[in-house]
């Protein structure tokens, strides 16, 4: 898979991050409608951050996310915004 470099006025970059995270106590809760909604929320947040999803895999007990991101946002801010979008929005999903 060929990736595109990000060209700015004074720089050229190609930054990819591989994020892996688990639910609390590694419970197997990421399945069915919850996994679908998580995928939608991740796509929405990533689009707002001007990032690109290279690969995404949602397993019952963990998530793998491989992103191509700009240089102006740090990895901790990316995860903060993704997790903040998902926090509290699963209460109506069953």
PDB file with one MODEL, atoms N, CA, C and O in Angstrom:
MODEL        1
ATOM      1  N   UNK A   1       0.835  -1.165   0.000  1.00  0.00           N
ATOM      2  CA  UNK A   1       0.000   0.000   0.000  1.00  0.00           C
ATOM      3  C   UNK A   1       0.895   1.249   0.000  1.00  0.00           C
ATOM      4  O   UNK A   1       1.639   1.482   0.953  1.00  0.00           O
ATOM      5  N   UNK A   2       0.822   2.026  -1.042  1.00  0.00           N
ATOM      6  CA  UNK A   2       1.603   3.256  -1.130  1.00  0.00           C
ATOM      7  C   UNK A   2       0.898   4.355  -0.334  1.00  0.00           C
ATOM      8  O   UNK A   2      -0.311   4.550  -0.457  1.00  0.00           O
ATOM      9  N   UNK A   3       1.663   5.056   0.472  1.00  0.00           N
ATOM     10  CA  UNK A   3       1.095   6.134   1.277  1.00  0.00           C
ATOM     11  C   UNK A   3       1.553   7.462   0.726  1.00  0.00           C
ATOM     12  O   UNK A   3       2.637   7.575   0.153  1.00  0.00           O
ATOM     13  N   UNK A   4       0.719   8.462   0.905  1.00  0.00           N
ATOM     14  CA  UNK A   4       1.035   9.788   0.400  1.00  0.00           C
ATOM     15  C   UNK A   4       1.696  10.624   1.482  1.00  0.00           C
ATOM     16  O   UNK A   4       1.280  10.618   2.641  1.00  0.00           O
ATOM     17  N   UNK A   5       2.714  11.329   1.087  1.00  0.00           N
ATOM     18  CA  UNK A   5       3.361  12.273   1.981  1.00  0.00           C
ATOM     19  C   UNK A   5       2.471  13.506   2.109  1.00  0.00           C
ATOM     20  O   UNK A   5       1.759  13.870   1.172  1.00  0.00           O
ATOM     21  N   UNK A   6       2.518  14.143   3.273  1.00  0.00           N
ATOM     22  CA  UNK A   6       1.782  15.380   3.488  1.00  0.00           C
ATOM     23  C   UNK A   6       2.725  16.539   3.193  1.00  0.00           C
ATOM     24  O   UNK A   6       3.761  16.688   3.840  1.00  0.00           O
ATOM     25  N   UNK A   7       2.364  17.341   2.231  1.00  0.00           N
ATOM     26  CA  UNK A   7       3.182  18.476   1.816  1.00  0.00           C
ATOM     27  C   UNK A   7       2.611  19.767   2.385  1.00  0.00           C
ATOM     28  O   UNK A   7       1.450  20.102   2.150  1.00  0.00           O
ATOM     29  N   UNK A   8       3.434  20.485   3.134  1.00  0.00           N
ATOM     30  CA  UNK A   8       3.097  21.817   3.636  1.00  0.00           C
ATOM     31  C   UNK A   8       4.036  22.808   2.963  1.00  0.00           C
ATOM     32  O   UNK A   8       4.866  22.418   2.142  1.00  0.00           O
ATOM     33  N   UNK A   9       3.913  24.065   3.297  1.00  0.00           N
ATOM     34  CA  UNK A   9       4.743  25.091   2.669  1.00  0.00           C
ATOM     35  C   UNK A   9       6.231  24.858   2.953  1.00  0.00           C
ATOM     36  O   UNK A   9       7.067  24.996   2.060  1.00  0.00           O
ATOM     37  N   UNK A  10       6.550  24.507   4.188  1.00  0.00           N
ATOM     38  CA  UNK A  10       7.953  24.355   4.559  1.00  0.00           C
ATOM     39  C   UNK A  10       8.362  22.942   4.945  1.00  0.00           C
ATOM     40  O   UNK A  10       9.494  22.730   5.380  1.00  0.00           O
ATOM     41  N   UNK A  11       7.470  21.976   4.797  1.00  0.00           N
ATOM     42  CA  UNK A  11       7.832  20.633   5.247  1.00  0.00           C
ATOM     43  C   UNK A  11       7.102  19.554   4.463  1.00  0.00           C
ATOM     44  O   UNK A  11       6.084  19.795   3.815  1.00  0.00           O
ATOM     45  N   UNK A  12       7.661  18.369   4.549  1.00  0.00           N
ATOM     46  CA  UNK A  12       7.047  17.168   3.995  1.00  0.00           C
ATOM     47  C   UNK A  12       7.090  16.128   5.099  1.00  0.00           C
ATOM     48  O   UNK A  12       8.130  15.932   5.727  1.00  0.00           O
ATOM     49  N   UNK A  13       5.957  15.451   5.343  1.00  0.00           N
ATOM     50  CA  UNK A  13       5.942  14.484   6.447  1.00  0.00           C
ATOM     51  C   UNK A  13       5.127  13.247   6.089  1.00  0.00           C
ATOM     52  O   UNK A  13       4.243  13.268   5.233  1.00  0.00           O
ATOM     53  N   UNK A  14       5.463  12.189   6.774  1.00  0.00           N
ATOM     54  CA  UNK A  14       4.709  10.938   6.714  1.00  0.00           C
ATOM     55  C   UNK A  14       4.775  10.342   8.114  1.00  0.00           C
ATOM     56  O   UNK A  14       5.752   9.681   8.468  1.00  0.00           O
ATOM     57  N   UNK A  15       3.751  10.574   8.897  1.00  0.00           N
ATOM     58  CA  UNK A  15       3.723  10.106  10.277  1.00  0.00           C
ATOM     59  C   UNK A  15       2.572   9.123  10.429  1.00  0.00           C
ATOM     60  O   UNK A  15       1.414   9.461  10.185  1.00  0.00           O
ATOM     61  N   UNK A  16       2.903   7.913  10.830  1.00  0.00           N
ATOM     62  CA  UNK A  16       1.903   6.884  11.079  1.00  0.00           C
ATOM     63  C   UNK A  16       1.987   6.461  12.536  1.00  0.00           C
ATOM     64  O   UNK A  16       3.074   6.282  13.086  1.00  0.00           O
ATOM     65  N   UNK A  17       0.828   6.306  13.147  1.00  0.00           N
ATOM     66  CA  UNK A  17       0.759   5.847  14.534  1.00  0.00           C
ATOM     67  C   UNK A  17      -0.045   4.558  14.593  1.00  0.00           C
ATOM     68  O   UNK A  17      -1.059   4.408  13.911  1.00  0.00           O
ATOM     69  N   UNK A  18       0.424   3.633  15.418  1.00  0.00           N
ATOM     70  CA  UNK A  18      -0.305   2.392  15.675  1.00  0.00           C
ATOM     71  C   UNK A  18      -0.771   2.430  17.124  1.00  0.00           C
ATOM     72  O   UNK A  18       0.036   2.341  18.049  1.00  0.00           O
ATOM     73  N   UNK A  19      -2.072   2.562  17.308  1.00  0.00           N
ATOM     74  CA  UNK A  19      -2.656   2.616  18.645  1.00  0.00           C
ATOM     75  C   UNK A  19      -3.327   1.286  18.956  1.00  0.00           C
ATOM     76  O   UNK A  19      -3.996   0.700  18.105  1.00  0.00           O
ATOM     77  N   UNK A  20      -3.139   0.820  20.182  1.00  0.00           N
ATOM     78  CA  UNK A  20      -3.832  -0.375  20.672  1.00  0.00           C
ATOM     79  C   UNK A  20      -4.351  -0.033  22.056  1.00  0.00           C
ATOM     80  O   UNK A  20      -3.598   0.445  22.904  1.00  0.00           O
ATOM     81  N   UNK A  21      -5.652  -0.278  22.291  1.00  0.00           N
ATOM     82  CA  UNK A  21      -6.170  -0.055  23.629  1.00  0.00           C
ATOM     83  C   UNK A  21      -7.231  -1.092  23.952  1.00  0.00           C
ATOM     84  O   UNK A  21      -7.801  -1.732  23.068  1.00  0.00           O
ATOM     85  N   UNK A  22      -7.476  -1.235  25.243  1.00  0.00           N
ATOM     86  CA  UNK A  22      -8.381  -2.274  25.731  1.00  0.00           C
ATOM     87  C   UNK A  22      -9.480  -1.641  26.577  1.00  0.00           C
ATOM     88  O   UNK A  22      -9.285  -0.568  27.147  1.00  0.00           O
ATOM     89  N   UNK A  23     -10.638  -2.303  26.663  1.00  0.00           N
ATOM     90  CA  UNK A  23     -11.653  -1.855  27.618  1.00  0.00           C
ATOM     91  C   UNK A  23     -11.189  -2.151  29.042  1.00  0.00           C
ATOM     92  O   UNK A  23     -10.231  -2.894  29.254  1.00  0.00           O
ATOM     93  N   UNK A  24     -11.856  -1.583  29.973  1.00  0.00           N
ATOM     94  CA  UNK A  24     -11.498  -1.791  31.376  1.00  0.00           C
ATOM     95  C   UNK A  24     -11.492  -3.280  31.719  1.00  0.00           C
ATOM     96  O   UNK A  24     -12.434  -4.008  31.406  1.00  0.00           O
ATOM     97  N   UNK A  25     -10.443  -3.703  32.348  1.00  0.00           N
ATOM     98  CA  UNK A  25     -10.224  -5.101  32.766  1.00  0.00           C
ATOM     99  C   UNK A  25     -10.302  -6.094  31.592  1.00  0.00           C
ATOM    100  O   UNK A  25     -10.572  -7.279  31.783  1.00  0.00           O
ATOM    101  N   UNK A  26     -10.063  -5.588  30.393  1.00  0.00           N
ATOM    102  CA  UNK A  26     -10.036  -6.393  29.170  1.00  0.00           C
ATOM    103  C   UNK A  26     -11.287  -7.259  28.992  1.00  0.00           C
ATOM    104  O   UNK A  26     -11.209  -8.405  28.550  1.00  0.00           O
ATOM    105  N   UNK A  27     -12.411  -6.697  29.339  1.00  0.00           N
ATOM    106  CA  UNK A  27     -13.680  -7.410  29.151  1.00  0.00           C
ATOM    107  C   UNK A  27     -14.010  -7.491  27.667  1.00  0.00           C
ATOM    108  O   UNK A  27     -13.665  -6.594  26.897  1.00  0.00           O
ATOM    109  N   UNK A  28     -14.668  -8.554  27.275  1.00  0.00           N
ATOM    110  CA  UNK A  28     -15.013  -8.770  25.870  1.00  0.00           C
ATOM    111  C   UNK A  28     -16.370  -8.130  25.571  1.00  0.00           C
ATOM    112  O   UNK A  28     -17.388  -8.814  25.466  1.00  0.00           O
ATOM    113  N   UNK A  29     -16.360  -6.801  25.437  1.00  0.00           N
ATOM    114  CA  UNK A  29     -17.605  -6.060  25.235  1.00  0.00           C
ATOM    115  C   UNK A  29     -17.679  -5.397  23.857  1.00  0.00           C
ATOM    116  O   UNK A  29     -18.720  -4.840  23.508  1.00  0.00           O
ATOM    117  N   UNK A  30     -16.626  -5.442  23.084  1.00  0.00           N
ATOM    118  CA  UNK A  30     -16.605  -4.738  21.803  1.00  0.00           C
ATOM    119  C   UNK A  30     -17.065  -5.664  20.675  1.00  0.00           C
ATOM    120  O   UNK A  30     -16.263  -6.130  19.866  1.00  0.00           O
ATOM    121  N   UNK A  31     -18.337  -5.910  20.641  1.00  0.00           N
ATOM    122  CA  UNK A  31     -18.901  -6.757  19.604  1.00  0.00           C
ATOM    123  C   UNK A  31     -20.252  -6.240  19.162  1.00  0.00           C
ATOM    124  O   UNK A  31     -20.871  -5.440  19.863  1.00  0.00           O
ATOM    125  N   UNK A  32     -20.712  -6.683  18.020  1.00  0.00           N
ATOM    126  CA  UNK A  32     -22.036  -6.341  17.527  1.00  0.00           C
ATOM    127  C   UNK A  32     -22.225  -4.857  17.271  1.00  0.00           C
ATOM    128  O   UNK A  32     -21.420  -4.224  16.587  1.00  0.00           O
ATOM    129  N   UNK A  33     -23.307  -4.306  17.831  1.00  0.00           N
ATOM    130  CA  UNK A  33     -23.641  -2.898  17.605  1.00  0.00           C
ATOM    131  C   UNK A  33     -22.620  -1.953  18.227  1.00  0.00           C
ATOM    132  O   UNK A  33     -22.387  -0.862  17.706  1.00  0.00           O
ATOM    133  N   UNK A  34     -22.019  -2.359  19.323  1.00  0.00           N
ATOM    134  CA  UNK A  34     -21.013  -1.511  19.967  1.00  0.00           C
ATOM    135  C   UNK A  34     -19.792  -1.368  19.063  1.00  0.00           C
ATOM    136  O   UNK A  34     -19.240  -0.275  18.936  1.00  0.00           O
ATOM    137  N   UNK A  35     -19.372  -2.447  18.443  1.00  0.00           N
ATOM    138  CA  UNK A  35     -18.225  -2.383  17.532  1.00  0.00           C
ATOM    139  C   UNK A  35     -18.536  -1.521  16.312  1.00  0.00           C
ATOM    140  O   UNK A  35     -17.687  -0.759  15.851  1.00  0.00           O
ATOM    141  N   UNK A  36     -19.760  -1.645  15.791  1.00  0.00           N
ATOM    142  CA  UNK A  36     -20.164  -0.825  14.647  1.00  0.00           C
ATOM    143  C   UNK A  36     -20.174   0.658  15.010  1.00  0.00           C
ATOM    144  O   UNK A  36     -19.676   1.492  14.255  1.00  0.00           O
ATOM    145  N   UNK A  37     -20.740   0.976  16.163  1.00  0.00           N
ATOM    146  CA  UNK A  37     -20.801   2.379  16.591  1.00  0.00           C
ATOM    147  C   UNK A  37     -19.407   2.924  16.883  1.00  0.00           C
ATOM    148  O   UNK A  37     -19.118   4.077  16.563  1.00  0.00           O
ATOM    149  N   UNK A  38     -18.549   2.122  17.478  1.00  0.00           N
ATOM    150  CA  UNK A  38     -17.177   2.535  17.737  1.00  0.00           C
ATOM    151  C   UNK A  38     -16.468   2.854  16.428  1.00  0.00           C
ATOM    152  O   UNK A  38     -15.755   3.853  16.338  1.00  0.00           O
ATOM    153  N   UNK A  39     -16.653   2.034  15.433  1.00  0.00           N
ATOM    154  CA  UNK A  39     -16.044   2.257  14.132  1.00  0.00           C
ATOM    155  C   UNK A  39     -16.537   3.570  13.518  1.00  0.00           C
ATOM    156  O   UNK A  39     -15.746   4.316  12.942  1.00  0.00           O
ATOM    157  N   UNK A  40     -17.830   3.854  13.636  1.00  0.00           N
ATOM    158  CA  UNK A  40     -18.387   5.110  13.122  1.00  0.00           C
ATOM    159  C   UNK A  40     -17.809   6.313  13.853  1.00  0.00           C
ATOM    160  O   UNK A  40     -17.426   7.301  13.226  1.00  0.00           O
ATOM    161  N   UNK A  41     -17.746   6.231  15.179  1.00  0.00           N
ATOM    162  CA  UNK A  41     -17.216   7.343  15.963  1.00  0.00           C
ATOM    163  C   UNK A  41     -15.741   7.599  15.662  1.00  0.00           C
ATOM    164  O   UNK A  41     -15.312   8.748  15.559  1.00  0.00           O
ATOM    165  N   UNK A  42     -14.980   6.536  15.522  1.00  0.00           N
ATOM    166  CA  UNK A  42     -13.564   6.692  15.183  1.00  0.00           C
ATOM    167  C   UNK A  42     -13.424   7.379  13.830  1.00  0.00           C
ATOM    168  O   UNK A  42     -12.608   8.288  13.674  1.00  0.00           O
ATOM    169  N   UNK A  43     -14.215   6.950  12.858  1.00  0.00           N
ATOM    170  CA  UNK A  43     -14.143   7.554  11.523  1.00  0.00           C
ATOM    171  C   UNK A  43     -14.498   9.040  11.570  1.00  0.00           C
ATOM    172  O   UNK A  43     -13.854   9.846  10.898  1.00  0.00           O
ATOM    173  N   UNK A  44     -15.513   9.412  12.353  1.00  0.00           N
ATOM    174  CA  UNK A  44     -15.913  10.819  12.467  1.00  0.00           C
ATOM    175  C   UNK A  44     -14.807  11.665  13.095  1.00  0.00           C
ATOM    176  O   UNK A  44     -14.469  12.733  12.583  1.00  0.00           O
ATOM    177  N   UNK A  45     -14.249  11.188  14.197  1.00  0.00           N
ATOM    178  CA  UNK A  45     -13.216  11.951  14.902  1.00  0.00           C
ATOM    179  C   UNK A  45     -11.961  12.059  14.051  1.00  0.00           C
ATOM    180  O   UNK A  45     -11.351  13.126  13.977  1.00  0.00           O
ATOM    181  N   UNK A  46     -11.574  10.971  13.411  1.00  0.00           N
ATOM    182  CA  UNK A  46     -10.367  10.969  12.583  1.00  0.00           C
ATOM    183  C   UNK A  46     -10.521  11.949  11.415  1.00  0.00           C
ATOM    184  O   UNK A  46      -9.567  12.638  11.057  1.00  0.00           O
ATOM    185  N   UNK A  47     -11.700  12.012  10.829  1.00  0.00           N
ATOM    186  CA  UNK A  47     -11.934  12.956   9.735  1.00  0.00           C
ATOM    187  C   UNK A  47     -11.806  14.398  10.224  1.00  0.00           C
ATOM    188  O   UNK A  47     -11.243  15.238   9.523  1.00  0.00           O
ATOM    189  N   UNK A  48     -12.324  14.693  11.421  1.00  0.00           N
ATOM    190  CA  UNK A  48     -12.215  16.041  11.981  1.00  0.00           C
ATOM    191  C   UNK A  48     -10.771  16.429  12.272  1.00  0.00           C
ATOM    192  O   UNK A  48     -10.417  17.606  12.193  1.00  0.00           O
ATOM    193  N   UNK A  49      -9.940  15.455  12.607  1.00  0.00           N
ATOM    194  CA  UNK A  49      -8.544  15.715  12.945  1.00  0.00           C
ATOM    195  C   UNK A  49      -7.628  15.739  11.714  1.00  0.00           C
ATOM    196  O   UNK A  49      -6.421  15.944  11.843  1.00  0.00           O
ATOM    197  N   UNK A  50      -8.196  15.532  10.536  1.00  0.00           N
ATOM    198  CA  UNK A  50      -7.428  15.495   9.291  1.00  0.00           C
ATOM    199  C   UNK A  50      -6.456  14.319   9.276  1.00  0.00           C
ATOM    200  O   UNK A  50      -5.358  14.416   8.727  1.00  0.00           O
ATOM    201  N   UNK A  51      -6.864  13.218   9.878  1.00  0.00           N
ATOM    202  CA  UNK A  51      -6.069  11.986   9.852  1.00  0.00           C
ATOM    203  C   UNK A  51      -6.714  11.017   8.867  1.00  0.00           C
ATOM    204  O   UNK A  51      -7.832  11.238   8.401  1.00  0.00           O
ATOM    205  N   UNK A  52      -6.001   9.951   8.561  1.00  0.00           N
ATOM    206  CA  UNK A  52      -6.505   8.941   7.644  1.00  0.00           C
ATOM    207  C   UNK A  52      -6.342   7.566   8.278  1.00  0.00           C
ATOM    208  O   UNK A  52      -5.268   7.233   8.780  1.00  0.00           O
ATOM    209  N   UNK A  53      -7.390   6.779   8.257  1.00  0.00           N
ATOM    210  CA  UNK A  53      -7.326   5.418   8.798  1.00  0.00           C
ATOM    211  C   UNK A  53      -6.667   4.522   7.752  1.00  0.00           C
ATOM    212  O   UNK A  53      -7.171   4.367   6.639  1.00  0.00           O
ATOM    213  N   UNK A  54      -5.537   3.939   8.128  1.00  0.00           N
ATOM    214  CA  UNK A  54      -4.843   3.001   7.248  1.00  0.00           C
ATOM    215  C   UNK A  54      -5.375   1.594   7.501  1.00  0.00           C
ATOM    216  O   UNK A  54      -5.647   0.844   6.563  1.00  0.00           O
ATOM    217  N   UNK A  55      -5.518   1.248   8.774  1.00  0.00           N
ATOM    218  CA  UNK A  55      -6.069  -0.055   9.148  1.00  0.00           C
ATOM    219  C   UNK A  55      -6.771   0.078  10.489  1.00  0.00           C
ATOM    220  O   UNK A  55      -6.355   0.843  11.359  1.00  0.00           O
ATOM    221  N   UNK A  56      -7.841  -0.681  10.631  1.00  0.00           N
ATOM    222  CA  UNK A  56      -8.601  -0.665  11.884  1.00  0.00           C
ATOM    223  C   UNK A  56      -9.158  -2.062  12.119  1.00  0.00           C
ATOM    224  O   UNK A  56      -9.737  -2.676  11.223  1.00  0.00           O
ATOM    225  N   UNK A  57      -8.974  -2.549  13.333  1.00  0.00           N
ATOM    226  CA  UNK A  57      -9.513  -3.855  13.692  1.00  0.00           C
ATOM    227  C   UNK A  57     -10.061  -3.771  15.102  1.00  0.00           C
ATOM    228  O   UNK A  57      -9.355  -3.416  16.046  1.00  0.00           O
ATOM    229  N   UNK A  58     -11.336  -4.106  15.223  1.00  0.00           N
ATOM    230  CA  UNK A  58     -11.981  -4.084  16.536  1.00  0.00           C
ATOM    231  C   UNK A  58     -12.244  -5.524  16.942  1.00  0.00           C
ATOM    232  O   UNK A  58     -13.080  -6.212  16.356  1.00  0.00           O
ATOM    233  N   UNK A  59     -11.522  -5.959  17.946  1.00  0.00           N
ATOM    234  CA  UNK A  59     -11.672  -7.300  18.495  1.00  0.00           C
ATOM    235  C   UNK A  59     -12.569  -7.204  19.727  1.00  0.00           C
ATOM    236  O   UNK A  59     -12.787  -6.101  20.226  1.00  0.00           O
ATOM    237  N   UNK A  60     -13.097  -8.323  20.237  1.00  0.00           N
ATOM    238  CA  UNK A  60     -13.974  -8.246  21.410  1.00  0.00           C
ATOM    239  C   UNK A  60     -13.319  -7.636  22.639  1.00  0.00           C
ATOM    240  O   UNK A  60     -14.009  -7.042  23.468  1.00  0.00           O
ATOM    241  N   UNK A  61     -11.990  -7.770  22.779  1.00  0.00           N
ATOM    242  CA  UNK A  61     -11.337  -7.277  23.987  1.00  0.00           C
ATOM    243  C   UNK A  61     -10.249  -6.224  23.743  1.00  0.00           C
ATOM    244  O   UNK A  61      -9.582  -5.812  24.692  1.00  0.00           O
ATOM    245  N   UNK A  62     -10.054  -5.778  22.493  1.00  0.00           N
ATOM    246  CA  UNK A  62      -9.102  -4.707  22.234  1.00  0.00           C
ATOM    247  C   UNK A  62      -9.316  -4.118  20.846  1.00  0.00           C
ATOM    248  O   UNK A  62     -10.021  -4.688  20.013  1.00  0.00           O
ATOM    249  N   UNK A  63      -8.698  -2.976  20.618  1.00  0.00           N
ATOM    250  CA  UNK A  63      -8.823  -2.266  19.338  1.00  0.00           C
ATOM    251  C   UNK A  63      -7.433  -1.954  18.799  1.00  0.00           C
ATOM    252  O   UNK A  63      -6.560  -1.500  19.539  1.00  0.00           O
ATOM    253  N   UNK A  64      -7.229  -2.200  17.504  1.00  0.00           N
ATOM    254  CA  UNK A  64      -6.014  -1.796  16.800  1.00  0.00           C
ATOM    255  C   UNK A  64      -6.411  -0.701  15.819  1.00  0.00           C
ATOM    256  O   UNK A  64      -7.383  -0.841  15.077  1.00  0.00           O
ATOM    257  N   UNK A  65      -5.653   0.387  15.823  1.00  0.00           N
ATOM    258  CA  UNK A  65      -5.931   1.503  14.929  1.00  0.00           C
ATOM    259  C   UNK A  65      -4.606   2.022  14.390  1.00  0.00           C
ATOM    260  O   UNK A  65      -3.726   2.416  15.156  1.00  0.00           O
ATOM    261  N   UNK A  66      -4.469   2.022  13.086  1.00  0.00           N
ATOM    262  CA  UNK A  66      -3.250   2.491  12.431  1.00  0.00           C
ATOM    263  C   UNK A  66      -3.619   3.730  11.627  1.00  0.00           C
ATOM    264  O   UNK A  66      -4.392   3.648  10.673  1.00  0.00           O
ATOM    265  N   UNK A  67      -3.062   4.883  12.014  1.00  0.00           N
ATOM    266  CA  UNK A  67      -3.446   6.164  11.435  1.00  0.00           C
ATOM    267  C   UNK A  67      -2.274   6.874  10.780  1.00  0.00           C
ATOM    268  O   UNK A  67      -1.127   6.746  11.209  1.00  0.00           O
ATOM    269  N   UNK A  68      -2.584   7.624   9.735  1.00  0.00           N
ATOM    270  CA  UNK A  68      -1.658   8.574   9.139  1.00  0.00           C
ATOM    271  C   UNK A  68      -2.131   9.940   9.581  1.00  0.00           C
ATOM    272  O   UNK A  68      -3.272  10.316   9.314  1.00  0.00           O
ATOM    273  N   UNK A  69      -1.263  10.698  10.262  1.00  0.00           N
ATOM    274  CA  UNK A  69      -1.681  11.943  10.908  1.00  0.00           C
ATOM    275  C   UNK A  69      -0.780  13.107  10.531  1.00  0.00           C
ATOM    276  O   UNK A  69       0.373  12.914  10.146  1.00  0.00           O
ATOM    277  N   UNK A  70      -1.319  14.324  10.647  1.00  0.00           N
ATOM    278  CA  UNK A  70      -0.482  15.503  10.422  1.00  0.00           C
ATOM    279  C   UNK A  70       0.451  15.735  11.600  1.00  0.00           C
ATOM    280  O   UNK A  70       0.308  15.112  12.652  1.00  0.00           O
ATOM    281  N   UNK A  71       1.401  16.631  11.414  1.00  0.00           N
ATOM    282  CA  UNK A  71       2.402  16.874  12.458  1.00  0.00           C
ATOM    283  C   UNK A  71       1.914  17.816  13.549  1.00  0.00           C
ATOM    284  O   UNK A  71       2.564  17.929  14.589  1.00  0.00           O
ATOM    285  N   UNK A  72       0.804  18.488  13.347  1.00  0.00           N
ATOM    286  CA  UNK A  72       0.364  19.499  14.310  1.00  0.00           C
ATOM    287  C   UNK A  72      -0.442  18.949  15.484  1.00  0.00           C
ATOM    288  O   UNK A  72      -0.867  19.721  16.343  1.00  0.00           O
ATOM    289  N   UNK A  73      -0.660  17.662  15.542  1.00  0.00           N
ATOM    290  CA  UNK A  73      -1.420  17.081  16.658  1.00  0.00           C
ATOM    291  C   UNK A  73      -0.627  15.903  17.232  1.00  0.00           C
ATOM    292  O   UNK A  73      -0.107  15.062  16.498  1.00  0.00           O
ATOM    293  N   UNK A  74      -0.552  15.872  18.544  1.00  0.00           N
ATOM    294  CA  UNK A  74       0.250  14.841  19.206  1.00  0.00           C
ATOM    295  C   UNK A  74      -0.548  13.544  19.362  1.00  0.00           C
ATOM    296  O   UNK A  74      -1.779  13.566  19.338  1.00  0.00           O
ATOM    297  N   UNK A  75       0.146  12.423  19.522  1.00  0.00           N
ATOM    298  CA  UNK A  75      -0.537  11.141  19.674  1.00  0.00           C
ATOM    299  C   UNK A  75      -1.477  11.108  20.879  1.00  0.00           C
ATOM    300  O   UNK A  75      -2.551  10.510  20.803  1.00  0.00           O
ATOM    301  N   UNK A  76      -1.091  11.740  21.989  1.00  0.00           N
ATOM    302  CA  UNK A  76      -1.970  11.713  23.152  1.00  0.00           C
ATOM    303  C   UNK A  76      -3.253  12.511  22.899  1.00  0.00           C
ATOM    304  O   UNK A  76      -4.301  12.151  23.436  1.00  0.00           O
ATOM    305  N   UNK A  77      -3.206  13.564  22.111  1.00  0.00           N
ATOM    306  CA  UNK A  77      -4.404  14.324  21.786  1.00  0.00           C
ATOM    307  C   UNK A  77      -5.321  13.548  20.833  1.00  0.00           C
ATOM    308  O   UNK A  77      -6.545  13.648  20.919  1.00  0.00           O
ATOM    309  N   UNK A  78      -4.731  12.793  19.945  1.00  0.00           N
ATOM    310  CA  UNK A  78      -5.528  11.963  19.033  1.00  0.00           C
ATOM    311  C   UNK A  78      -6.329  10.950  19.844  1.00  0.00           C
ATOM    312  O   UNK A  78      -7.539  10.817  19.662  1.00  0.00           O
ATOM    313  N   UNK A  79      -5.648  10.236  20.740  1.00  0.00           N
ATOM    314  CA  UNK A  79      -6.348   9.234  21.548  1.00  0.00           C
ATOM    315  C   UNK A  79      -7.346   9.874  22.504  1.00  0.00           C
ATOM    316  O   UNK A  79      -8.424   9.327  22.734  1.00  0.00           O
ATOM    317  N   UNK A  80      -6.998  11.018  23.057  1.00  0.00           N
ATOM    318  CA  UNK A  80      -7.913  11.718  23.957  1.00  0.00           C
ATOM    319  C   UNK A  80      -9.219  12.023  23.237  1.00  0.00           C
ATOM    320  O   UNK A  80     -10.296  11.806  23.793  1.00  0.00           O
ATOM    321  N   UNK A  81      -9.141  12.517  22.026  1.00  0.00           N
ATOM    322  CA  UNK A  81     -10.349  12.891  21.287  1.00  0.00           C
ATOM    323  C   UNK A  81     -11.146  11.680  20.829  1.00  0.00           C
ATOM    324  O   UNK A  81     -12.376  11.723  20.815  1.00  0.00           O
ATOM    325  N   UNK A  82     -10.469  10.601  20.453  1.00  0.00           N
ATOM    326  CA  UNK A  82     -11.184   9.383  20.053  1.00  0.00           C
ATOM    327  C   UNK A  82     -11.903   8.776  21.243  1.00  0.00           C
ATOM    328  O   UNK A  82     -13.082   8.434  21.150  1.00  0.00           O
ATOM    329  N   UNK A  83     -11.207   8.639  22.355  1.00  0.00           N
ATOM    330  CA  UNK A  83     -11.823   8.045  23.539  1.00  0.00           C
ATOM    331  C   UNK A  83     -12.911   8.941  24.122  1.00  0.00           C
ATOM    332  O   UNK A  83     -13.907   8.437  24.639  1.00  0.00           O
ATOM    333  N   UNK A  84     -12.741  10.249  24.048  1.00  0.00           N
ATOM    334  CA  UNK A  84     -13.755  11.175  24.556  1.00  0.00           C
ATOM    335  C   UNK A  84     -15.035  11.071  23.736  1.00  0.00           C
ATOM    336  O   UNK A  84     -16.128  11.213  24.284  1.00  0.00           O
ATOM    337  N   UNK A  85     -14.919  10.828  22.439  1.00  0.00           N
ATOM    338  CA  UNK A  85     -16.105  10.693  21.587  1.00  0.00           C
ATOM    339  C   UNK A  85     -16.888   9.434  21.938  1.00  0.00           C
ATOM    340  O   UNK A  85     -18.115   9.415  21.836  1.00  0.00           O
ATOM    341  N   UNK A  86     -16.186   8.391  22.347  1.00  0.00           N
ATOM    342  CA  UNK A  86     -16.859   7.118  22.651  1.00  0.00           C
ATOM    343  C   UNK A  86     -17.362   7.043  24.087  1.00  0.00           C
ATOM    344  O   UNK A  86     -18.302   6.300  24.369  1.00  0.00           O
ATOM    345  N   UNK A  87     -16.764   7.786  24.987  1.00  0.00           N
ATOM    346  CA  UNK A  87     -17.129   7.720  26.409  1.00  0.00           C
ATOM    347  C   UNK A  87     -18.563   8.213  26.610  1.00  0.00           C
ATOM    348  O   UNK A  87     -18.911   9.325  26.212  1.00  0.00           O
ATOM    349  N   UNK A  88     -19.364   7.394  27.215  1.00  0.00           N
ATOM    350  CA  UNK A  88     -20.721   7.788  27.557  1.00  0.00           C
ATOM    351  C   UNK A  88     -21.726   7.647  26.434  1.00  0.00           C
ATOM    352  O   UNK A  88     -22.910   7.903  26.653  1.00  0.00           O
ATOM    353  N   UNK A  89     -21.312   7.253  25.245  1.00  0.00           N
ATOM    354  CA  UNK A  89     -22.249   7.144  24.126  1.00  0.00           C
ATOM    355  C   UNK A  89     -22.712   5.722  23.875  1.00  0.00           C
ATOM    356  O   UNK A  89     -23.424   5.471  22.902  1.00  0.00           O
ATOM    357  N   UNK A  90     -22.329   4.794  24.722  1.00  0.00           N
ATOM    358  CA  UNK A  90     -22.739   3.401  24.535  1.00  0.00           C
ATOM    359  C   UNK A  90     -23.905   3.030  25.424  1.00  0.00           C
ATOM    360  O   UNK A  90     -24.357   1.886  25.386  1.00  0.00           O
ATOM    361  N   UNK A  91     -24.400   3.938  26.210  1.00  0.00           N
ATOM    362  CA  UNK A  91     -25.470   3.607  27.161  1.00  0.00           C
ATOM    363  C   UNK A  91     -26.756   3.220  26.453  1.00  0.00           C
ATOM    364  O   UNK A  91     -27.503   2.382  26.959  1.00  0.00           O
ATOM    365  N   UNK A  92     -27.038   3.814  25.282  1.00  0.00           N
ATOM    366  CA  UNK A  92     -28.273   3.532  24.563  1.00  0.00           C
ATOM    367  C   UNK A  92     -28.128   2.397  23.559  1.00  0.00           C
ATOM    368  O   UNK A  92     -29.100   2.035  22.896  1.00  0.00           O
ATOM    369  N   UNK A  93     -26.942   1.836  23.437  1.00  0.00           N
ATOM    370  CA  UNK A  93     -26.697   0.746  22.504  1.00  0.00           C
ATOM    371  C   UNK A  93     -26.864  -0.583  23.243  1.00  0.00           C
ATOM    372  O   UNK A  93     -26.262  -0.795  24.295  1.00  0.00           O
ATOM    373  N   UNK A  94     -27.673  -1.460  22.694  1.00  0.00           N
ATOM    374  CA  UNK A  94     -27.823  -2.783  23.326  1.00  0.00           C
ATOM    375  C   UNK A  94     -28.159  -3.832  22.302  1.00  0.00           C
ATOM    376  O   UNK A  94     -28.322  -5.002  22.647  1.00  0.00           O
TER     377      UNK A  94
ENDMDL
END
